[in-house]
């Protein structure tokens, strides 16, 4: 069964079948080849895989991000970021990073963050003399924060697959997200100095206060979500529903930029994005079930632990694999395929699972901006029109900064575990 499973998976990859269908075809082929199990097991396992209350958070957070993007909240966040850091040399690049940081705390999605912020900041940067490839590289790298800073759809997936508290993972992502944002802002300002990009006019404290008031309702959303989870007022899944209702209220009745006729395209976009993820989770269930039957996690664990029992060396090997897979695979697929294998190893070595979750998500976030098929690279290219080749060269300094932060998070677990240990 395992031979058939992996053979069909590789063949499907080679003929460019989407990952979700490839996993389903491979699982079906292995069931047929076994001759011992009915093929009805495939739909049964698929239904069982998505029969999970926490999974409801994924379409709801997708919907909340679409509402915020269409309802004018992203525009006000960009204006606030410009008022705060736009006066630095190359300040618009730092503005893009800050705007991605703010929007990441709303959307939970890297492509959504890239689309919402990139459409506003990339044209403005180009108007002020920035090269389009540099402007795109800033947004492509900073939009990765969308899956690190809570609420995060990737954290939800990891929590479901590895059986880790999603609330703890959300809280654990705050400090690492801030660390990554600071590193990206520092690199963007440094690179802007090297390339000679201009500074914006410094705004008065009164102007900054006005921009803060304009963006206040948008900034309040992550406070409500995280505050409710931390205080135990509601679960992460319930917070997603609250985010949708709050986003609709703010966008329609306070900012008044979202109208009833806009709801159909907003819901349609969120439904398409959610369907792709849910399909992937559904087909990953029978695929993972077959791997468990064939004892793949045990074999992988024995092979890896046979190399070394040093915790940090094993973590570095895992990170290297995450970064390599991230260059050509979608993040959700990597979690569903690899995390079930790595989780028993991490538990056997005594690694804190919240810390392991942060390392996994940050590594996969970096993969989103890594050529050749990083999802935020493609999202940004579709906005700016720049080629992947041009963008890939400009994004390298930002990737190096993100990898340095990932290593720091790996060797200093307290950055990830401090807040969850205090809150829970």
KOLLOKE-563723 format. One record per residue (C-alpha): x, y, z; residue number from 1. Coordinates in steps of 0.2 Angstrom, whole numbers. Layout:
<atoms>
ATOM|X|Y|Z|NUM
...
</atoms>
This chain:
<atoms>
ATOM|0|0|0|1
ATOM|14|12|4|2
ATOM|23|9|-12|3
ATOM|7|12|-22|4
ATOM|3|27|-12|5
ATOM|20|36|-14|6
ATOM|21|31|-32|7
ATOM|5|38|-37|8
ATOM|8|54|-27|9
ATOM|25|57|-36|10
ATOM|17|53|-53|11
ATOM|3|65|-50|12
ATOM|15|79|-45|13
ATOM|25|76|-61|14
ATOM|10|78|-72|15
ATOM|5|94|-62|16
ATOM|-11|88|-54|17
ATOM|-16|99|-39|18
ATOM|-10|93|-22|19
ATOM|-27|90|-16|20
ATOM|-33|78|-30|21
ATOM|-15|70|-30|22
ATOM|-17|64|-12|23
ATOM|-35|58|-16|24
ATOM|-30|48|-31|25
ATOM|-15|41|-22|26
ATOM|-25|35|-7|27
ATOM|-39|28|-19|28
ATOM|-25|18|-29|29
ATOM|-17|11|-13|30
ATOM|-34|5|-7|31
ATOM|-38|-3|-23|32
ATOM|-21|-11|-23|33
ATOM|-22|-18|-6|34
ATOM|-38|-29|-11|35
ATOM|-42|-30|8|36
ATOM|-51|-14|11|37
ATOM|-67|-7|2|38
ATOM|-65|9|-8|39
ATOM|-80|16|3|40
ATOM|-67|19|16|41
ATOM|-60|34|6|42
ATOM|-76|45|7|43
ATOM|-79|39|25|44
ATOM|-62|45|30|45
ATOM|-64|61|21|46
ATOM|-80|65|30|47
ATOM|-72|60|47|48
ATOM|-57|71|43|49
ATOM|-67|87|41|50
ATOM|-80|83|55|51
ATOM|-71|95|67|52
ATOM|-78|110|76|53
ATOM|-62|120|76|54
ATOM|-62|119|57|55
ATOM|-76|131|56|56
ATOM|-64|144|61|57
ATOM|-55|143|43|58
ATOM|-70|149|32|59
ATOM|-75|162|45|60
ATOM|-58|170|47|61
ATOM|-57|169|28|62
ATOM|-74|179|27|63
ATOM|-68|191|40|64
ATOM|-52|195|30|65
ATOM|-62|198|14|66
ATOM|-74|209|23|67
ATOM|-60|220|31|68
ATOM|-51|221|14|69
ATOM|-67|227|5|70
ATOM|-74|237|19|71
ATOM|-60|250|19|72
ATOM|-51|244|35|73
ATOM|-34|240|26|74
ATOM|-34|257|18|75
ATOM|-35|266|35|76
ATOM|-22|254|42|77
ATOM|-10|259|28|78
ATOM|-13|278|32|79
ATOM|-10|275|50|80
ATOM|7|266|47|81
ATOM|12|280|35|82
ATOM|9|293|48|83
ATOM|19|283|61|84
ATOM|35|278|51|85
ATOM|33|286|34|86
ATOM|46|300|39|87
ATOM|61|288|39|88
ATOM|72|287|24|89
ATOM|63|273|14|90
ATOM|49|275|25|91
ATOM|36|269|13|92
ATOM|44|252|13|93
ATOM|43|252|32|94
ATOM|25|257|30|95
ATOM|21|242|20|96
ATOM|28|230|33|97
ATOM|18|239|47|98
ATOM|3|238|36|99
ATOM|5|220|34|100
ATOM|8|217|52|101
ATOM|-8|226|56|102
ATOM|-18|217|43|103
ATOM|-11|200|48|104
ATOM|-19|202|65|105
ATOM|-36|203|56|106
ATOM|-35|191|41|107
ATOM|-25|176|46|108
ATOM|-20|173|28|109
ATOM|-4|177|19|110
ATOM|-11|179|2|111
ATOM|-25|190|9|112
ATOM|-13|201|17|113
ATOM|-2|203|1|114
ATOM|-18|207|-9|115
ATOM|-25|220|4|116
ATOM|-9|229|7|117
ATOM|0|227|-10|118
ATOM|-14|235|-20|119
ATOM|-12|251|-9|120
ATOM|7|252|-6|121
ATOM|15|245|-21|122
ATOM|8|259|-33|123
ATOM|12|272|-20|124
ATOM|30|266|-18|125
ATOM|33|266|-37|126
ATOM|26|284|-39|127
ATOM|39|290|-26|128
ATOM|54|282|-35|129
ATOM|55|265|-28|130
ATOM|58|251|-41|131
ATOM|43|240|-43|132
ATOM|53|224|-40|133
ATOM|59|231|-23|134
ATOM|42|237|-18|135
ATOM|35|220|-22|136
ATOM|49|211|-12|137
ATOM|44|221|3|138
ATOM|26|216|2|139
ATOM|29|198|-3|140
ATOM|41|195|12|141
ATOM|30|205|25|142
ATOM|14|197|20|143
ATOM|21|180|27|144
ATOM|16|188|44|145
ATOM|-2|184|40|146
ATOM|1|166|46|147
ATOM|12|170|61|148
ATOM|2|184|69|149
ATOM|-14|178|77|150
ATOM|-27|174|71|151
ATOM|-19|162|59|152
ATOM|-27|149|48|153
ATOM|-10|140|48|154
ATOM|-10|139|67|155
ATOM|-28|131|66|156
ATOM|-22|118|54|157
ATOM|-7|114|65|158
ATOM|-17|113|81|159
ATOM|-30|101|73|160
ATOM|-16|90|65|161
ATOM|-5|89|80|162
ATOM|-18|90|93|163
ATOM|-12|106|101|164
ATOM|-22|120|109|165
ATOM|-26|133|96|166
ATOM|-29|146|109|167
ATOM|-11|143|115|168
ATOM|-4|143|98|169
ATOM|-13|160|94|170
ATOM|-5|168|110|171
ATOM|12|160|106|172
ATOM|12|169|89|173
ATOM|12|186|96|174
ATOM|30|189|101|175
ATOM|37|179|86|176
ATOM|26|189|75|177
ATOM|33|205|83|178
ATOM|51|199|81|179
ATOM|49|196|62|180
ATOM|40|212|59|181
ATOM|54|222|68|182
ATOM|67|212|58|183
ATOM|58|216|41|184
ATOM|56|235|46|185
ATOM|75|236|50|186
ATOM|80|227|33|187
ATOM|68|238|23|188
ATOM|75|254|30|189
ATOM|93|248|28|190
ATOM|90|243|10|191
ATOM|81|259|6|192
ATOM|96|268|13|193
ATOM|108|258|2|194
ATOM|97|261|-14|195
ATOM|94|279|-10|196
ATOM|75|279|-8|197
ATOM|66|295|-1|198
ATOM|58|299|15|199
ATOM|40|305|17|200
ATOM|36|322|25|201
ATOM|35|320|44|202
ATOM|17|321|51|203
ATOM|12|330|66|204
ATOM|6|321|82|205
ATOM|-11|329|79|206
ATOM|-11|321|61|207
ATOM|-6|304|68|208
ATOM|-19|305|82|209
ATOM|-32|308|68|210
ATOM|-26|293|58|211
ATOM|-27|283|74|212
ATOM|-45|287|77|213
ATOM|-49|283|59|214
ATOM|-41|266|60|215
ATOM|-47|263|78|216
ATOM|-61|251|74|217
ATOM|-50|240|63|218
ATOM|-36|239|76|219
ATOM|-49|235|89|220
ATOM|-54|219|80|221
ATOM|-38|209|85|222
ATOM|-39|216|103|223
ATOM|-57|208|104|224
ATOM|-52|192|97|225
ATOM|-36|189|107|226
ATOM|-44|197|123|227
ATOM|-59|185|122|228
ATOM|-48|170|119|229
ATOM|-36|175|133|230
ATOM|-50|178|146|231
ATOM|-59|162|141|232
ATOM|-74|172|135|233
ATOM|-75|162|119|234
ATOM|-65|149|109|235
ATOM|-54|152|94|236
ATOM|-68|146|83|237
ATOM|-81|157|91|238
ATOM|-69|171|90|239
ATOM|-70|169|71|240
ATOM|-88|171|70|241
ATOM|-87|186|81|242
ATOM|-74|193|69|243
ATOM|-86|191|54|244
ATOM|-100|200|63|245
ATOM|-89|214|70|246
ATOM|-81|216|52|247
ATOM|-98|218|44|248
ATOM|-104|230|57|249
ATOM|-89|241|56|250
ATOM|-88|241|37|251
ATOM|-106|244|34|252
ATOM|-112|255|48|253
ATOM|-96|264|54|254
ATOM|-85|266|38|255
ATOM|-100|264|26|256
ATOM|-89|257|12|257
ATOM|-96|240|11|258
ATOM|-114|239|4|259
ATOM|-127|225|3|260
ATOM|-123|222|-15|261
ATOM|-104|219|-11|262
ATOM|-108|204|1|263
ATOM|-110|192|-13|264
ATOM|-93|194|-21|265
ATOM|-85|195|-3|266
ATOM|-94|179|2|267
ATOM|-90|171|-15|268
ATOM|-71|175|-13|269
ATOM|-71|168|5|270
ATOM|-80|152|0|271
ATOM|-68|148|-14|272
ATOM|-53|150|-3|273
ATOM|-60|140|11|274
ATOM|-66|126|-1|275
ATOM|-48|124|-7|276
ATOM|-42|122|11|277
ATOM|-56|110|17|278
ATOM|-54|99|1|279
ATOM|-35|97|6|280
ATOM|-40|93|24|281
ATOM|-53|80|18|282
ATOM|-41|70|6|283
ATOM|-27|71|18|284
ATOM|-37|61|31|285
ATOM|-37|45|21|286
ATOM|-19|48|15|287
ATOM|-13|50|33|288
ATOM|-23|35|39|289
ATOM|-15|24|26|290
ATOM|2|31|31|291
ATOM|-2|26|49|292
ATOM|-7|9|44|293
ATOM|9|7|35|294
ATOM|18|13|51|295
ATOM|27|28|41|296
ATOM|28|39|57|297
ATOM|37|25|66|298
ATOM|49|22|52|299
ATOM|53|40|50|300
ATOM|55|42|69|301
ATOM|67|28|70|302
ATOM|77|34|54|303
ATOM|78|52|61|304
ATOM|82|47|79|305
ATOM|95|35|72|306
ATOM|105|50|65|307
ATOM|105|59|82|308
ATOM|96|62|98|309
ATOM|102|80|100|310
ATOM|86|90|101|311
ATOM|92|106|92|312
ATOM|101|96|78|313
ATOM|84|87|75|314
ATOM|75|103|75|315
ATOM|87|110|62|316
ATOM|84|95|51|317
ATOM|66|98|52|318
ATOM|67|116|48|319
ATOM|78|112|33|320
ATOM|65|100|26|321
ATOM|51|113|29|322
ATOM|61|126|20|323
ATOM|65|115|5|324
ATOM|46|109|4|325
ATOM|40|127|5|326
ATOM|49|131|-11|327
ATOM|37|120|-21|328
ATOM|23|115|-10|329
ATOM|8|123|-3|330
ATOM|8|126|16|331
ATOM|-7|117|21|332
ATOM|-2|102|11|333
ATOM|15|102|20|334
ATOM|7|102|37|335
ATOM|-5|88|33|336
ATOM|9|77|25|337
ATOM|24|81|37|338
ATOM|17|86|54|339
ATOM|9|69|58|340
ATOM|27|62|55|341
ATOM|36|75|65|342
ATOM|24|76|79|343
ATOM|29|59|88|344
ATOM|47|63|86|345
ATOM|45|80|94|346
ATOM|35|72|108|347
ATOM|48|58|110|348
ATOM|62|72|112|349
ATOM|52|81|125|350
ATOM|50|97|114|351
ATOM|36|109|119|352
ATOM|22|106|106|353
ATOM|18|125|107|354
ATOM|36|129|103|355
ATOM|36|116|89|356
ATOM|21|124|82|357
ATOM|28|141|81|358
ATOM|44|134|73|359
ATOM|34|125|60|360
ATOM|23|139|56|361
ATOM|37|152|54|362
ATOM|47|140|43|363
ATOM|32|137|32|364
ATOM|28|156|32|365
ATOM|46|159|25|366
ATOM|42|146|12|367
ATOM|28|156|6|368
ATOM|40|170|0|369
ATOM|53|158|-6|370
ATOM|55|155|-25|371
ATOM|51|147|-36|372
ATOM|32|144|-31|373
ATOM|30|155|-15|374
ATOM|12|159|-14|375
ATOM|15|177|-8|376
ATOM|27|180|-23|377
ATOM|14|175|-35|378
ATOM|1|186|-26|379
ATOM|12|201|-27|380
ATOM|17|198|-45|381
ATOM|-1|198|-50|382
ATOM|-3|215|-42|383
ATOM|13|223|-48|384
ATOM|16|214|-65|385
ATOM|34|211|-60|386
ATOM|42|194|-65|387
ATOM|46|180|-53|388
ATOM|64|181|-58|389
ATOM|65|200|-54|390
ATOM|56|198|-37|391
ATOM|66|183|-32|392
ATOM|83|193|-33|393
ATOM|76|207|-23|394
ATOM|68|196|-9|395
ATOM|84|188|-4|396
ATOM|89|200|10|397
ATOM|72|199|18|398
ATOM|72|180|18|399
ATOM|89|180|26|400
ATOM|82|191|40|401
ATOM|67|179|42|402
ATOM|78|164|43|403
ATOM|89|172|56|404
ATOM|74|176|67|405
ATOM|68|157|64|406
ATOM|85|151|71|407
ATOM|83|163|86|408
ATOM|66|156|89|409
ATOM|72|138|88|410
ATOM|86|141|101|411
ATOM|77|152|113|412
ATOM|60|143|116|413
ATOM|55|156|129|414
ATOM|50|168|115|415
ATOM|36|156|110|416
ATOM|31|149|126|417
ATOM|32|164|138|418
ATOM|15|171|134|419
ATOM|5|155|134|420
ATOM|13|150|150|421
ATOM|8|166|158|422
ATOM|-10|166|151|423
ATOM|-14|148|153|424
</atoms>
